[in-house]
Amino acid sequence: MLKNNLLKRFILTEEGYRKRLKQSKIENGEIPEQFIDRLRTHLQKCRQMDGCEQTYEGLEDFSLRYQFFITCDKPLQTHHHHHHFIVNKA
């Protein structure tokens, strides 16, 4: 909890890690394995700060909620941000 609060204080929030994940590009001299490890770290931090389960279903839920979030309008994003929800399987 303290670690999460410190990360949030330094703008390293779930949203910050999501941005890093989405905007990451391979750096000069970086080999593919290093780039993938960096992406993996950003994803793990997003999931950790989101509080999603560390299972396949947790990753699925996290991915679906994120995709929903980036495609909806601003008022719905605000509602979603304040009311964390789980995607139910049909």
Secondary structure by P-SEA (a helix, b strand, c coil): caaaaaaaaacccaaaaaaaaaaccccccccaaaaaaaaaaaaaaaaaaacccccaaaaaaaaaaaaaaaaccaaaaaaaaabbbbbbcc
